[in-house]
Amino acid sequence: MRCARAQRRIRGVPKLIHRHPPRRHLHSAGVPAKLIRIFSDVHFGDRASRVRQLAQLRPLLEGVDTLVLNGDTMDTRPGPRPQHTNACRAEVLAFTAAHAPATTFITGNHDPDLSPQHLIDLADGAVAVMHGDIVFESMVPWGQDAAHIAREIATALAALPVAERTRLEPRFAIWRRIALSIPQRHQSEPNPFKYALHFALDTVWPPLRILRVLRAWRTYSPRSAEFAHTHRPHARFVLIGHTHRPGVWRHPRGTVVINTGSFCPPLGGFAVDLTETRLAVRRIEPRAGEFRAGETVAEFAI
């Protein structure tokens, strides 16, 4: 490993579904449209990630004018191997500077201090992009630290003036400050056997924790749609990550929530391609040790 080493799933909509990668859209003058590509949850430096070398991502950067990494690109929180964390951060920044100089990093709960950007608006406000942990009062409701995080968030919100408690900026500040206070555990463990044990203890033990995961999956998309109605009422599309469950959901009031999944097994991820006129959701496919944008699973006019 490098660096120190009501909700409805979109189905059966022929006009939106394509079974082949689309060509880049052209302006009337024949000039290729600017392409923004968005994906999330690379988790570089964590053994759970399929990305062991950043060079594996190069095919995903070909032809891209702007890259948006929507949170959990790596883990920047304090941990038992700070040299590993520092090396991963340096490698990520050097790689994107060399191969995707127009890169926007959006923070997630694992990289809360990687960037000052917590949410960005694209396509004149039609598209809102955020990691998505902010829609949960405990940030990671399935996690070992969920109860502690929920208490910390509640205390921090109660300390704000009443008028500030629902404003987005102070809420993001609280979520990111508390995320940074939660230390890494298994994420930087170099020994594969210890990693597997700690991963199980942190993630799937006790077995009833899977119920928390399933509950979070069920509620995450409607929570994200409600977040948009409150804080980004003009957004038609909300792009999120965080739960590692890729999907596309259309909500009753017209908001489309798109989760780009992750580079961790077992579910994989999506890349969202945005031009001036179209938004396409494409499956990220591993091929010969690299990752490429594959079939288009949903496409929308902007």
N, C-alpha and C positions, 0 to 999 in steps of 0.2 A: 504494500500500500504506500502511495506517495505521501508527501509532506511529513517530514520527520519520519518517515517513510510516508285553490288547493294545489301541492307540488306534483309535477308530472315529468317523468323522464321522457325525453324526446325519442319517439320511436315511429317508424313507418311513415316518415315524411319525405316522399321522394324528391321534392324540390330542394330539400336541405341536405340530402345525403348523396355523397359521391364516393365511388369505390376506386378512385385513382387520384394521385396527387394533382392538384390544379396547377396550371401554368401561372406565372406571375401576371397579374392584371396590367394592361397597358392603358396609358392615357391616349386620348385621340391623336396626339402628335406622335405616337409610337414610342414614347419614352417610358421605360418601366416605372411602375408606381413604387414609391418608397415602401419598404417592407419592415414592419416591426414584428419581431418574434418574441413570444413570452412563454417561459416555462418556470418551474419552481422545484424546490425540494431536491436539489442535487445531493446535499449532505456529503460533500467532498471531505474526505478524511475519516469518515465513519465506515467501519467494515460492512455495515448493512447496505451501503451504497454500491450499485453496480459500476459507478464511475471510480475506477482506481487510478486512472491517469486523465488529466484534463484534456489531453490530446484526443481522447475518445469523443469529445464533444465537437470537434472541428467541423464535421459534416453538418451539424445543426447551425453553424454560423455562416455557411456559404450562401451568398446572395442576400444576406441580412444587412439592412442599413442601421437598425437600432435593435439592441438586445435588451430585454427586461428580464431580470432574474428575480422572481417573486417570492423571496424569503427562503430561509433555511438552505442557503447556498453552501454553508459550512457551519461549524459550531464555534462561535467566538466567546462563549461564556467561560468563566474561570474553571479550570480543571486540574487534575493531578499531573498533567504533562503540558505545561505552558509552552514548551519549545515546539511541541506538535501543533498546537493551536496557532502560534506565531508563524510557523513555516507554512501551514495551510493558507493562512490569510495572505501571506506574501505571494504564494504561488497562484492563488486565485486572482489577485490584483494584477500580477505580471502577465498571466495568461490572457485575461480579458483586455488589458492594455495593448497586447501584441496582436490579438486575433479578433477582437470585437471592441474597438476603442470607444464606440458610442454605446456604452453599457450603463444601464440604470440598475442599481441594486436596491431592492425593497427589503426592508427588515422583516425577519420572522422571529419566532420565539427562541430559535437556536442561534441566530445572529443579530441580536437586538441592537448592537452598536456598530454594525458594518456600514451603515449609511444613515443619513438624516431623513431619508425618504421612507415613510410608512404606508403611503397610499399615493397613487398617481392617477390622474385623469387623462384619458386619451380620446381621440376622435371628437374633439369639441365637447367633451363631457359625456359622450354616449357610452364610454367604456371606463369603468372604475377597476383599478387593479390594486389588490391588497393581499397580504398573506392569509389573513382570515381568523387568526387566533383571538382577535379582539371581540368577536361575537360571542365568545364563551366567558362567563363570569369567573371561571377557574382556569382560563387560558388553554389548558390541556386536560379536559375533564376525565379522560381515561388514565391519566398519569399518576404516578406514585405521589407527586407533590400537589395534586389537585386541591385537597382540602386546605393545605397551607397557603397555596396561591390565592384561593378564594378569600381567605381571611385577610391576607395582605392587600388584595385589591379592594375589598370592602372597606377596610380601614383607611386606605389612601383616598378613596372616593369620598368617604365621610368627612375627611379633613378639608376637602375643597369647599369653597363657597357654593351654595345651592345652585346658583346660576351656571357654575362651571362644570357641574357633575355630568351633564349630558353633552357638553361640547367635545368635539372629536379630538382636538389637539391635546388637552390635558388628559384625556383618556388614553390616547396612544402613549403619552409620556409615562403614565403609570404602568401600563402593560409592559413597556419596554424596560423600564427601570426594574420592575419585579422579575422579568425574564432574565435580566443580567445577573440577578442575585441568586438564581437557581444554578448550582454547579453542574458541570458535566459529570456523568458517571461512566457508563459503558462506552460512551462515544469515542474516547481517545485510548481505550485499552488496546495495547499492541498484541497481547497474547490471544490467539484465536479461541482457545478453549475457555479462558477466563472471560473473554468477550461474550461468547455464546451463553455462558452461565449468567453473567451480569445482565445481558440483554433480556434473557428470560425473566429474571427477577424484577427488572425495571419495567418490562413491557407487558408480559402476559401472566404474571403471578400476583395474586392468586387467580385461579382460572375464571372466577366470576368477573374479572376485569374485562373480559371480552364483551360482557353485557354493556359496560360503559362505552366501549368502542362502537358497538352497534347503535347505541342510543345517540352517540355523537354523530355518526353517519346519517341517521334518520333526521336529526334536527338541524344539521349544519346548513344545508341548502336553504330552507325557509328562514333560518336566522340571518343568513347572508342577504337574502332578498329584503328582509325587514330592515336590516342595517342600511341598505341602499335607499329604501323609501324614506328613511329618517335623515340620512346624511348626504346622500347623492340622489335626490328625487328625479333628476333628469337622466340618470344613467339607465340605459337599456340592458347593458351587459355588466355583470360583476364577475371578475376573474379572481379565483382564490386557489390556495393550495392547502397545506397544513395537515389534513387528515389522511393523505396518501390514497385517497379514493377518487380516481378520475371519473368524471361524468359531466353531463350536460342536462340541465333541468330548466323547464319553462314554468314560471309561476303565474297564478291567475291574473295578476295585474300587469303581466307582460314582461316582467324582468326575466332575463335568461342568466342563470348562474352556471358558471363553468369552472369546474375544479380540474386543475392540470395534473393532479396526482403527484408522482415522485419518481425518482430513479432507484427506489428500493423495491425489492420483491414484496409481495407477489403480484401486485396489480399494475405496475408500470405507470406511464404518464402520457400526457398530451402536450403538444406545442400549439399555441394560438398564434396564427399569422394575421396581422392586421394591416390593411392598406387603406387608402382614402375611401374606398367604396365597399370593401368586403371584410368580413371576419371569418376565418376558417379555423376549425379545430382539427388538428392532425395528430394521428397516433405517433408516438416516438417509438421507433423500431430499432432494436439492437441487431446489427449486422456485422459479422466478422470483427467483433470486438469494438465496434464504433456505434454511435447513435445517430440515426437519421430521421428526418421527418417523412413519415409514410402516408398511409391512406388518409383521406379527409373523411371524418366521421360526421361533421355537421358544418354547414356554411350559411352565413347570414349576410344580407345587405346592411350596410351602415347607413 
